[in-house]
């Protein structure tokens, strides 16, 4: 325990910093999500503050951030506008009661350990539903972004009205509309700027800061009123304490009200669980979250938030990934994010009142677009045409009716496609209640062996998951599907997730029995799924010029060149660089004869959801001739300097001030690193071109630019790698 | 309640396509066990049937200690059970279909009815064959039950008689005994420690069972233990399938009521989905 406390104190500054950055995202999103739900703007902030405080104290996850969720906008909006029968404020008060009750339900789910509930939904149907939510947000907010508030009706009608609004907005609210539109353009382009100063402030905050800045420019420089109508500016009450609303519980037995409670709970559970699962994969410390404990905390937070007039609290993926990217390591970051929000609301009230709704709407349009991005449909289509059909049917029914009906139809339709594909009703009806999973630890080898029989689909995946969750990720697990006649897409995708988390903790996760299976029972569905990326991009025949050059270069050197996609690149474990990033696949790998040096293009991503950035770089990886400590050597810049202030350790050398100033060196074992970085080695780094370099103890990784490197650059990197290897070899002799 | 070797076997036959394979298998078993064999046909005795059966017996290369053939009319299940009692049969042999369809599952086929009410041990033969099919690997349950000692002894006896190479004693441990819910890393560690502890206890218990068996029966047989965590009765069938066991030896169970078929447990799981040949030991049976 003492050690843990030390870590907490040591990591205190970086969590404080990370909490600050997250609050920069949470402020505009909180305001925006509340406005989009037709609730008072502060309702979103209240949810974020209560979520941050309660979940950080009682939650069971580590680096997640809690607050108002995107998925709930549609349900809350429907609830506020229908329950109040036209009176939005009245509807808001009824909705608060619904939020409180759904918080109670959420808490009970946590108590009953129903964290597995979201696993009963097929992955594709869930995606279809999320896309519908995204479209719903986008359709409504697009008009507001252009300054037009009069468009109403169903999501489809609003979508159809978009061209119309686009043509007319310049006449109605030219200034606010253009501001909103430019904000949207900026959000789409933000990830293109890879400048560390610029990226320090998250995109939504830039939008807000810029629009408030424009307001000040008008007021202070041009000495005139902002050309934006009062109805397009955010309204928050002057007295924060006295204006708490009182939830109305009168409609508690009303059919619509009960429907709202269930919808809110359903979406809250699904959004939270999906987020927690995704964030666990980004956690640099590779911990496993206690999902049920988190659900209890979220339920409690929703109850409190509802009584204070806030929206309900869920775990949110985008803000959580911002937290991870900025060095958040424990729940205190969530706490600090809430604390900073309180600070903003109390001190910057006048500035918040200057934020135009059109800018916030732009942020929401971007969020909606990310939920409903056509890429999702394309990806699903590549897995199988029937998956695309499931996706579209769920999407359309959700748009035409409501979320509960939509997801139910999606589940039913998925089941029917399974019946159609497996051509056997008995397989499902006979076996659904049977414990179809056997797991045991082989007594000789110590491996965990898991055998699944009959069928495995979203209907009974929870059984397999229950067993798999009992295996520590650092062990060797073998999943045998040879006795299983049917495996669906949800399961294959879930197993891939397990594969990743085992890989992260240096365990082994093998799936066997599918190959025999395919030839035996003609099973295109599962087999196609097992190689998703290979089918996604068929680059085999059309080599680019760069690929030809690389191939030519390999031939000259007598190296091996592979242009195929490898969805599971090996040897990247243990590098700190990938701890909070997801490796997608590698491409174009060059390897020397002794298998010592390799060059490859790596496609990876950082963050998730609206803060997700897909990146690619060229890397050189080589075996070190000597045993090394784990270290990271990077260029000293504004961000690393700031981190240093925030407590990240930079190993500096008094006798080499130039090196210490230019390079940021960090690692776990200070002594060993100091020993390794002798004067010769330091001189070597000073006199060679700069690269981001990491060691995982055995191998050294050299990262090129934040884009793919040209052949010329690859050659420079390789020469550098060879020189470094020689240098280290000499060190060994000394 | 020591286990007694099988001295008298009974096989109820019908004129089905698999008759030849069944008869060959049964005769082979009887000569392996050095036991006498009773053939019983429930139905009319005709000259034609008699001739066909006699031909089959002559065709078979192996000859057991003694063979007797009985032709009796009546309800098959009752007749066979009565025969078992009258002749002090030690082992009832039944040819079984691999997987019964839903309809028959709930009605209970003859094979299943025979198994459920049998006064003696039962061998359900799934893959009878004309040629000898070696029985290499036997899986036997190691439930914590007084009957288990007999069952384990029986498996060593059968293993010795059939020249098996390996016996695996499987302890099925109910998940409830672990009683730790895996939520996060901490509870995962706790559950693993608990499992290891239970595992050790179970192994010691099962090894004690084997120690009690006479040395002469254990010669030439490799044996090992394996703990599996899962629902009793169900997991062991799955395990037997996974390791491709040739024979699964199980305890018989008392009180298999009608309701047990709707809420299958223990042996009912095995009967519903026969993984391989199954030998059910009725402990303390006469003979």
Interface residues (C-beta under 8 A of the other chain):
Chain A: X60 X113 X287 X288 X289 X290 X291 X292 X293 X426 X430 X434 X435 X437 X438 X439 X440 X441 X442 X443 X449 X451 X453 X469 X470 X472 X480 X483
Chain B: X102 X181 X182 X183 X184 X185 X187 X188 X189 X191 X192 X224 X225 X226 X227 X228 X229 X230 X231 X234 X235 X238 X239 X241 X242
